Amino acid sequence: MEIKIFKKTSREIKLEISGETHTLLNALKSVLLEDERVRIASYDIKHPDVSN
């Protein structure tokens, strides 16, 4: 698993987690949304034919 951070501020973080599936990313999103400070958490997985 490789993690690249593209943007990190006091209110937002944008990152890429390579080689992971919906299993990990959906679990991470669920945990983040349990935190009252988190307003939005989402992820996007590109189709294998168009992803890096």
N, CA, C, O and CB atoms as a CASP TS submission, in Angstrom:
PFRMAT TS
TARGET T0000
AUTHOR 0000-0000-0000
METHOD Language model
MODEL 1
PARENT N/A
ATOM      1  N   MET     1       0.852  -1.172   0.000  1.00  0.00           N
ATOM      2  CA  MET     1       0.000   0.000   0.000  1.00  0.00           C
ATOM      3  C   MET     1       0.897   1.234   0.000  1.00  0.00           C
ATOM      4  O   MET     1       1.797   1.362   0.829  1.00  0.00           O
ATOM      5  CB  MET     1      -0.969  -0.001   1.225  1.00  0.00           C
ATOM      6  N   GLU     2       0.638   2.130  -0.934  1.00  0.00           N
ATOM      7  CA  GLU     2       1.358   3.394  -1.021  1.00  0.00           C
ATOM      8  C   GLU     2       0.359   4.530  -0.837  1.00  0.00           C
ATOM      9  O   GLU     2      -0.709   4.533  -1.449  1.00  0.00           O
ATOM     10  CB  GLU     2       2.114   3.525  -2.383  1.00  0.00           C
ATOM     11  N   ILE     3       0.712   5.495   0.012  1.00  0.00           N
ATOM     12  CA  ILE     3      -0.163   6.638   0.266  1.00  0.00           C
ATOM     13  C   ILE     3       0.539   7.907  -0.203  1.00  0.00           C
ATOM     14  O   ILE     3       1.666   8.191   0.202  1.00  0.00           O
ATOM     15  CB  ILE     3      -0.540   6.737   1.779  1.00  0.00           C
ATOM     16  N   LYS     4      -0.136   8.666  -1.059  1.00  0.00           N
ATOM     17  CA  LYS     4       0.369   9.961  -1.523  1.00  0.00           C
ATOM     18  C   LYS     4      -0.592  11.035  -1.036  1.00  0.00           C
ATOM     19  O   LYS     4      -1.800  10.938  -1.252  1.00  0.00           O
ATOM     20  CB  LYS     4       0.518   9.999  -3.092  1.00  0.00           C
ATOM     21  N   ILE     5      -0.059  12.052  -0.382  1.00  0.00           N
ATOM     22  CA  ILE     5      -0.880  13.172   0.077  1.00  0.00           C
ATOM     23  C   ILE     5      -0.744  14.299  -0.936  1.00  0.00           C
ATOM     24  O   ILE     5       0.359  14.777  -1.201  1.00  0.00           O
ATOM     25  CB  ILE     5      -0.457  13.647   1.514  1.00  0.00           C
ATOM     26  N   PHE     6      -1.871  14.722  -1.500  1.00  0.00           N
ATOM     27  CA  PHE     6      -1.886  15.780  -2.502  1.00  0.00           C
ATOM     28  C   PHE     6      -2.182  17.144  -1.895  1.00  0.00           C
ATOM     29  O   PHE     6      -1.674  18.159  -2.371  1.00  0.00           O
ATOM     30  CB  PHE     6      -2.905  15.464  -3.571  1.00  0.00           C
ATOM     31  N   LYS     7      -2.996  17.175  -0.852  1.00  0.00           N
ATOM     32  CA  LYS     7      -3.364  18.440  -0.219  1.00  0.00           C
ATOM     33  C   LYS     7      -3.684  18.169   1.242  1.00  0.00           C
ATOM     34  O   LYS     7      -4.427  17.241   1.564  1.00  0.00           O
ATOM     35  CB  LYS     7      -4.578  19.111  -0.944  1.00  0.00           C
ATOM     36  N   LYS     8      -3.115  18.990   2.128  1.00  0.00           N
ATOM     37  CA  LYS     8      -3.409  18.855   3.555  1.00  0.00           C
ATOM     38  C   LYS     8      -3.468  20.250   4.162  1.00  0.00           C
ATOM     39  O   LYS     8      -2.488  20.995   4.153  1.00  0.00           O
ATOM     40  CB  LYS     8      -2.337  17.968   4.280  1.00  0.00           C
ATOM     41  N   THR     9      -4.645  20.582   4.690  1.00  0.00           N
ATOM     42  CA  THR     9      -4.837  21.845   5.397  1.00  0.00           C
ATOM     43  C   THR     9      -5.484  21.521   6.740  1.00  0.00           C
ATOM     44  O   THR     9      -5.686  20.355   7.076  1.00  0.00           O
ATOM     45  CB  THR     9      -5.717  22.853   4.561  1.00  0.00           C
ATOM     46  N   SER    10      -5.802  22.549   7.493  1.00  0.00           N
ATOM     47  CA  SER    10      -6.458  22.318   8.785  1.00  0.00           C
ATOM     48  C   SER    10      -7.885  21.805   8.618  1.00  0.00           C
ATOM     49  O   SER    10      -8.481  21.305   9.572  1.00  0.00           O
ATOM     50  CB  SER    10      -6.467  23.601   9.605  1.00  0.00           C
ATOM     51  N   ARG    11      -8.442  21.930   7.396  1.00  0.00           N
ATOM     52  CA  ARG    11      -9.835  21.527   7.170  1.00  0.00           C
ATOM     53  C   ARG    11     -10.012  20.422   6.141  1.00  0.00           C
ATOM     54  O   ARG    11     -11.116  19.901   5.980  1.00  0.00           O
ATOM     55  CB  ARG    11     -10.627  22.709   6.742  1.00  0.00           C
ATOM     56  N   GLU    12      -8.941  20.055   5.442  1.00  0.00           N
ATOM     57  CA  GLU    12      -9.111  19.137   4.315  1.00  0.00           C
ATOM     58  C   GLU    12      -7.839  18.332   4.071  1.00  0.00           C
ATOM     59  O   GLU    12      -6.725  18.815   4.271  1.00  0.00           O
ATOM     60  CB  GLU    12      -9.498  19.911   3.047  1.00  0.00           C
ATOM     61  N   ILE    13      -8.040  17.091   3.633  1.00  0.00           N
ATOM     62  CA  ILE    13      -6.912  16.286   3.168  1.00  0.00           C
ATOM     63  C   ILE    13      -7.359  15.522   1.926  1.00  0.00           C
ATOM     64  O   ILE    13      -8.431  14.918   1.905  1.00  0.00           O
ATOM     65  CB  ILE    13      -6.405  15.304   4.286  1.00  0.00           C
ATOM     66  N   LYS    14      -6.528  15.558   0.902  1.00  0.00           N
ATOM     67  CA  LYS    14      -6.762  14.785  -0.317  1.00  0.00           C
ATOM     68  C   LYS    14      -5.574  13.858  -0.479  1.00  0.00           C
ATOM     69  O   LYS    14      -4.423  14.294  -0.487  1.00  0.00           O
ATOM     70  CB  LYS    14      -6.952  15.713  -1.584  1.00  0.00           C
ATOM     71  N   LEU    15      -5.869  12.570  -0.608  1.00  0.00           N
ATOM     72  CA  LEU    15      -4.793  11.598  -0.711  1.00  0.00           C
ATOM     73  C   LEU    15      -5.153  10.478  -1.655  1.00  0.00           C
ATOM     74  O   LEU    15      -6.309  10.311  -2.042  1.00  0.00           O
ATOM     75  CB  LEU    15      -4.454  11.039   0.646  1.00  0.00           C
ATOM     76  N   GLU    16      -4.138   9.713  -2.020  1.00  0.00           N
ATOM     77  CA  GLU    16      -4.323   8.549  -2.881  1.00  0.00           C
ATOM     78  C   GLU    16      -3.735   7.346  -2.168  1.00  0.00           C
ATOM     79  O   GLU    16      -2.601   7.387  -1.691  1.00  0.00           O
ATOM     80  CB  GLU    16      -3.659   8.757  -4.282  1.00  0.00           C
ATOM     81  N   ILE    17      -4.507   6.280  -2.100  1.00  0.00           N
ATOM     82  CA  ILE    17      -4.043   5.017  -1.528  1.00  0.00           C
ATOM     83  C   ILE    17      -4.019   4.013  -2.668  1.00  0.00           C
ATOM     84  O   ILE    17      -5.069   3.572  -3.136  1.00  0.00           O
ATOM     85  CB  ILE    17      -4.967   4.526  -0.332  1.00  0.00           C
ATOM     86  N   SER    18      -2.831   3.655  -3.111  1.00  0.00           N
ATOM     87  CA  SER    18      -2.680   2.768  -4.268  1.00  0.00           C
ATOM     88  C   SER    18      -2.876   1.312  -3.884  1.00  0.00           C
ATOM     89  O   SER    18      -2.480   0.869  -2.806  1.00  0.00           O
ATOM     90  CB  SER    18      -1.308   2.954  -4.903  1.00  0.00           C
ATOM     91  N   GLY    19      -3.498   0.581  -4.798  1.00  0.00           N
ATOM     92  CA  GLY    19      -3.608  -0.865  -4.648  1.00  0.00           C
ATOM     93  C   GLY    19      -4.680  -1.343  -3.693  1.00  0.00           C
ATOM     94  O   GLY    19      -4.687  -2.517  -3.322  1.00  0.00           O
ATOM     95  N   GLU    20      -5.582  -0.474  -3.285  1.00  0.00           N
ATOM     96  CA  GLU    20      -6.632  -0.885  -2.356  1.00  0.00           C
ATOM     97  C   GLU    20      -7.983  -0.936  -3.060  1.00  0.00           C
ATOM     98  O   GLU    20      -8.166  -0.366  -4.136  1.00  0.00           O
ATOM     99  CB  GLU    20      -6.694   0.071  -1.154  1.00  0.00           C
ATOM    100  N   THR    21      -8.916  -1.628  -2.430  1.00  0.00           N
ATOM    101  CA  THR    21     -10.235  -1.835  -3.013  1.00  0.00           C
ATOM    102  C   THR    21     -11.302  -1.138  -2.172  1.00  0.00           C
ATOM    103  O   THR    21     -11.007  -0.455  -1.191  1.00  0.00           O
ATOM    104  CB  THR    21     -10.542  -3.340  -3.135  1.00  0.00           C
ATOM    105  N   HIS    22     -12.536  -1.333  -2.587  1.00  0.00           N
ATOM    106  CA  HIS    22     -13.669  -0.766  -1.847  1.00  0.00           C
ATOM    107  C   HIS    22     -13.680  -1.247  -0.394  1.00  0.00           C
ATOM    108  O   HIS    22     -14.165  -0.531   0.482  1.00  0.00           O
ATOM    109  CB  HIS    22     -14.994  -1.139  -2.534  1.00  0.00           C
ATOM    110  N   THR    23     -13.161  -2.434  -0.126  1.00  0.00           N
ATOM    111  CA  THR    23     -13.192  -2.983   1.235  1.00  0.00           C
ATOM    112  C   THR    23     -12.519  -2.043   2.224  1.00  0.00           C
ATOM    113  O   THR    23     -13.134  -1.663   3.221  1.00  0.00           O
ATOM    114  CB  THR    23     -12.511  -4.354   1.275  1.00  0.00           C
ATOM    115  N   LEU    24     -11.290  -1.664   1.976  1.00  0.00           N
ATOM    116  CA  LEU    24     -10.574  -0.770   2.885  1.00  0.00           C
ATOM    117  C   LEU    24     -11.121   0.651   2.804  1.00  0.00           C
ATOM    118  O   LEU    24     -11.339   1.293   3.832  1.00  0.00           O
ATOM    119  CB  LEU    24      -9.077  -0.775   2.567  1.00  0.00           C
ATOM    120  N   LEU    25     -11.341   1.138   1.602  1.00  0.00           N
ATOM    121  CA  LEU    25     -11.737   2.537   1.448  1.00  0.00           C
ATOM    122  C   LEU    25     -13.119   2.818   2.025  1.00  0.00           C
ATOM    123  O   LEU    25     -13.333   3.881   2.607  1.00  0.00           O
ATOM    124  CB  LEU    25     -11.711   2.922  -0.012  1.00  0.00           C
ATOM    125  N   ASN    26     -14.045   1.905   1.881  1.00  0.00           N
ATOM    126  CA  ASN    26     -15.375   2.099   2.463  1.00  0.00           C
ATOM    127  C   ASN    26     -15.303   2.045   3.989  1.00  0.00           C
ATOM    128  O   ASN    26     -15.996   2.802   4.668  1.00  0.00           O
ATOM    129  CB  ASN    26     -16.359   1.033   1.935  1.00  0.00           C
ATOM    130  N   ALA    27     -14.471   1.157   4.530  1.00  0.00           N
ATOM    131  CA  ALA    27     -14.292   1.093   5.987  1.00  0.00           C
ATOM    132  C   ALA    27     -13.669   2.386   6.509  1.00  0.00           C
ATOM    133  O   ALA    27     -14.100   2.910   7.537  1.00  0.00           O
ATOM    134  CB  ALA    27     -13.409  -0.118   6.374  1.00  0.00           C
ATOM    135  N   LEU    28     -12.664   2.902   5.811  1.00  0.00           N
ATOM    136  CA  LEU    28     -12.033   4.165   6.204  1.00  0.00           C
ATOM    137  C   LEU    28     -13.043   5.306   6.166  1.00  0.00           C
ATOM    138  O   LEU    28     -13.093   6.122   7.086  1.00  0.00           O
ATOM    139  CB  LEU    28     -10.840   4.483   5.285  1.00  0.00           C
ATOM    140  N   LYS    29     -13.836   5.366   5.119  1.00  0.00           N
ATOM    141  CA  LYS    29     -14.865   6.405   5.004  1.00  0.00           C
ATOM    142  C   LYS    29     -15.854   6.322   6.171  1.00  0.00           C
ATOM    143  O   LYS    29     -16.216   7.346   6.751  1.00  0.00           O
ATOM    144  CB  LYS    29     -15.617   6.274   3.658  1.00  0.00           C
ATOM    145  N   SER    30     -16.285   5.121   6.511  1.00  0.00           N
ATOM    146  CA  SER    30     -17.240   4.940   7.610  1.00  0.00           C
ATOM    147  C   SER    30     -16.668   5.415   8.937  1.00  0.00           C
ATOM    148  O   SER    30     -17.362   6.067   9.717  1.00  0.00           O
ATOM    149  CB  SER    30     -17.647   3.475   7.720  1.00  0.00           C
ATOM    150  N   VAL    31     -15.407   5.092   9.196  1.00  0.00           N
ATOM    151  CA  VAL    31     -14.764   5.519  10.444  1.00  0.00           C
ATOM    152  C   VAL    31     -14.623   7.041  10.470  1.00  0.00           C
ATOM    153  O   VAL    31     -14.875   7.671  11.497  1.00  0.00           O
ATOM    154  CB  VAL    31     -13.374   4.847  10.604  1.00  0.00           C
ATOM    155  N   LEU    32     -14.227   7.624   9.354  1.00  0.00           N
ATOM    156  CA  LEU    32     -14.095   9.084   9.303  1.00  0.00           C
ATOM    157  C   LEU    32     -15.424   9.774   9.575  1.00  0.00           C
ATOM    158  O   LEU    32     -15.466  10.771  10.296  1.00  0.00           O
ATOM    159  CB  LEU    32     -13.555   9.521   7.943  1.00  0.00           C
ATOM    160  N   LEU    33     -16.503   9.260   9.012  1.00  0.00           N
ATOM    161  CA  LEU    33     -17.814   9.889   9.185  1.00  0.00           C
ATOM    162  C   LEU    33     -18.360   9.751  10.604  1.00  0.00           C
ATOM    163  O   LEU    33     -19.290  10.467  10.972  1.00  0.00           O
ATOM    164  CB  LEU    33     -18.798   9.291   8.211  1.00  0.00           C
ATOM    165  N   GLU    34     -17.810   8.859  11.395  1.00  0.00           N
ATOM    166  CA  GLU    34     -18.206   8.747  12.805  1.00  0.00           C
ATOM    167  C   GLU    34     -17.645   9.893  13.636  1.00  0.00           C
ATOM    168  O   GLU    34     -18.144  10.169  14.727  1.00  0.00           O
ATOM    169  CB  GLU    34     -17.738   7.411  13.385  1.00  0.00           C
ATOM    170  N   ASP    35     -16.616  10.560  13.132  1.00  0.00           N
ATOM    171  CA  ASP    35     -15.999  11.689  13.825  1.00  0.00           C
ATOM    172  C   ASP    35     -16.858  12.929  13.576  1.00  0.00           C
ATOM    173  O   ASP    35     -17.091  13.297  12.425  1.00  0.00           O
ATOM    174  CB  ASP    35     -14.520  11.918  13.343  1.00  0.00           C
ATOM    175  N   GLU    36     -17.327  13.569  14.635  1.00  0.00           N
ATOM    176  CA  GLU    36     -18.225  14.717  14.492  1.00  0.00           C
ATOM    177  C   GLU    36     -17.569  15.898  13.783  1.00  0.00           C
ATOM    178  O   GLU    36     -18.267  16.785  13.291  1.00  0.00           O
ATOM    179  CB  GLU    36     -18.715  15.157  15.851  1.00  0.00           C
ATOM    180  N   ARG    37     -16.248  15.923  13.725  1.00  0.00           N
ATOM    181  CA  ARG    37     -15.549  17.011  13.031  1.00  0.00           C
ATOM    182  C   ARG    37     -15.522  16.816  11.514  1.00  0.00           C
ATOM    183  O   ARG    37     -15.219  17.750  10.772  1.00  0.00           O
ATOM    184  CB  ARG    37     -14.125  17.128  13.552  1.00  0.00           C
ATOM    185  N   VAL    38     -15.837  15.611  11.059  1.00  0.00           N
ATOM    186  CA  VAL    38     -15.803  15.303   9.627  1.00  0.00           C
ATOM    187  C   VAL    38     -17.184  15.538   9.035  1.00  0.00           C
ATOM    188  O   VAL    38     -18.171  14.950   9.476  1.00  0.00           O
ATOM    189  CB  VAL    38     -15.340  13.838   9.378  1.00  0.00           C
ATOM    190  N   ARG    39     -17.241  16.403   8.030  1.00  0.00           N
ATOM    191  CA  ARG    39     -18.515  16.699   7.366  1.00  0.00           C
ATOM    192  C   ARG    39     -18.698  15.867   6.107  1.00  0.00           C
ATOM    193  O   ARG    39     -19.813  15.450   5.793  1.00  0.00           O
ATOM    194  CB  ARG    39     -18.600  18.182   7.020  1.00  0.00           C
ATOM    195  N   ILE    40     -17.617  15.625   5.389  1.00  0.00           N
ATOM    196  CA  ILE    40     -17.682  14.862   4.142  1.00  0.00           C
ATOM    197  C   ILE    40     -16.486  13.921   4.077  1.00  0.00           C
ATOM    198  O   ILE    40     -15.359  14.315   4.376  1.00  0.00           O
ATOM    199  CB  ILE    40     -17.711  15.809   2.901  1.00  0.00           C
ATOM    200  N   ALA    41     -16.738  12.688   3.688  1.00  0.00           N
ATOM    201  CA  ALA    41     -15.670  11.717   3.423  1.00  0.00           C
ATOM    202  C   ALA    41     -16.116  10.893   2.222  1.00  0.00           C
ATOM    203  O   ALA    41     -17.229  10.367   2.203  1.00  0.00           O
ATOM    204  CB  ALA    41     -15.374  10.794   4.686  1.00  0.00           C
ATOM    205  N   SER    42     -15.261  10.784   1.234  1.00  0.00           N
ATOM    206  CA  SER    42     -15.621  10.018   0.043  1.00  0.00           C
ATOM    207  C   SER    42     -14.367   9.432  -0.583  1.00  0.00           C
ATOM    208  O   SER    42     -13.245   9.788  -0.223  1.00  0.00           O
ATOM    209  CB  SER    42     -16.378  10.902  -0.977  1.00  0.00           C
ATOM    210  N   TYR    43     -14.581   8.535  -1.521  1.00  0.00           N
ATOM    211  CA  TYR    43     -13.468   7.979  -2.281  1.00  0.00           C
ATOM    212  C   TYR    43     -13.929   7.674  -3.686  1.00  0.00           C
ATOM    213  O   TYR    43     -15.125   7.596  -3.966  1.00  0.00           O
ATOM    214  CB  TYR    43     -12.907   6.712  -1.606  1.00  0.00           C
ATOM    215  N   ASP    44     -12.959   7.504  -4.566  1.00  0.00           N
ATOM    216  CA  ASP    44     -13.242   7.233  -5.974  1.00  0.00           C
ATOM    217  C   ASP    44     -12.239   6.194  -6.463  1.00  0.00           C
ATOM    218  O   ASP    44     -11.032   6.349  -6.280  1.00  0.00           O
ATOM    219  CB  ASP    44     -13.168   8.545  -6.840  1.00  0.00           C
ATOM    220  N   ILE    45     -12.742   5.150  -7.075  1.00  0.00           N
ATOM    221  CA  ILE    45     -11.880   4.139  -7.682  1.00  0.00           C
ATOM    222  C   ILE    45     -12.161   4.149  -9.180  1.00  0.00           C
ATOM    223  O   ILE    45     -13.284   3.908  -9.622  1.00  0.00           O
ATOM    224  CB  ILE    45     -12.124   2.707  -7.056  1.00  0.00           C
ATOM    225  N   LYS    46     -11.126   4.429  -9.939  1.00  0.00           N
ATOM    226  CA  LYS    46     -11.270   4.446 -11.397  1.00  0.00           C
ATOM    227  C   LYS    46     -11.371   3.017 -11.925  1.00  0.00           C
ATOM    228  O   LYS    46     -10.889   2.075 -11.296  1.00  0.00           O
ATOM    229  CB  LYS    46     -10.079   5.186 -12.060  1.00  0.00           C
ATOM    230  N   HIS    47     -11.991   2.876 -13.064  1.00  0.00           N
ATOM    231  CA  HIS    47     -12.069   1.580 -13.736  1.00  0.00           C
ATOM    232  C   HIS    47     -10.642   1.122 -14.052  1.00  0.00           C
ATOM    233  O   HIS    47      -9.811   1.949 -14.425  1.00  0.00           O
ATOM    234  CB  HIS    47     -12.943   1.664 -15.046  1.00  0.00           C
ATOM    235  N   PRO    48     -10.338  -0.161 -13.914  1.00  0.00           N
ATOM    236  CA  PRO    48      -8.969  -0.649 -14.154  1.00  0.00           C
ATOM    237  C   PRO    48      -8.400  -0.288 -15.528  1.00  0.00           C
ATOM    238  O   PRO    48      -7.184  -0.170 -15.672  1.00  0.00           O
ATOM    239  CB  PRO    48      -8.940  -2.138 -13.997  1.00  0.00           C
ATOM    240  N   ASP    49      -9.236  -0.115 -16.517  1.00  0.00           N
ATOM    241  CA  ASP    49      -8.744   0.234 -17.852  1.00  0.00           C
ATOM    242  C   ASP    49      -8.252   1.675 -17.951  1.00  0.00           C
ATOM    243  O   ASP    49      -7.527   2.012 -18.887  1.00  0.00           O
ATOM    244  CB  ASP    49      -9.831   0.006 -18.871  1.00  0.00           C
ATOM    245  N   VAL    50      -8.637   2.536 -16.996  1.00  0.00           N
ATOM    246  CA  VAL    50      -8.241   3.942 -17.071  1.00  0.00           C
ATOM    247  C   VAL    50      -7.408   4.401 -15.882  1.00  0.00           C
ATOM    248  O   VAL    50      -6.938   5.539 -15.884  1.00  0.00           O
ATOM    249  CB  VAL    50      -9.461   4.803 -17.182  1.00  0.00           C
ATOM    250  N   SER    51      -7.207   3.570 -14.870  1.00  0.00           N
ATOM    251  CA  SER    51      -6.430   3.987 -13.699  1.00  0.00           C
ATOM    252  C   SER    51      -4.947   3.757 -13.946  1.00  0.00           C
ATOM    253  O   SER    51      -4.552   3.049 -14.872  1.00  0.00           O
ATOM    254  CB  SER    51      -6.887   3.224 -12.437  1.00  0.00           C
ATOM    255  N   ASN    52      -4.126   4.383 -13.078  1.00  0.00           N
ATOM    256  CA  ASN    52      -2.662   4.233 -13.186  1.00  0.00           C
ATOM    257  C   ASN    52      -2.220   2.892 -12.698  1.00  0.00           C
ATOM    258  O   ASN    52      -1.026   2.592 -12.715  1.00  0.00           O
ATOM    259  CB  ASN    52      -1.943   5.316 -12.407  1.00  0.00           C
TER
END
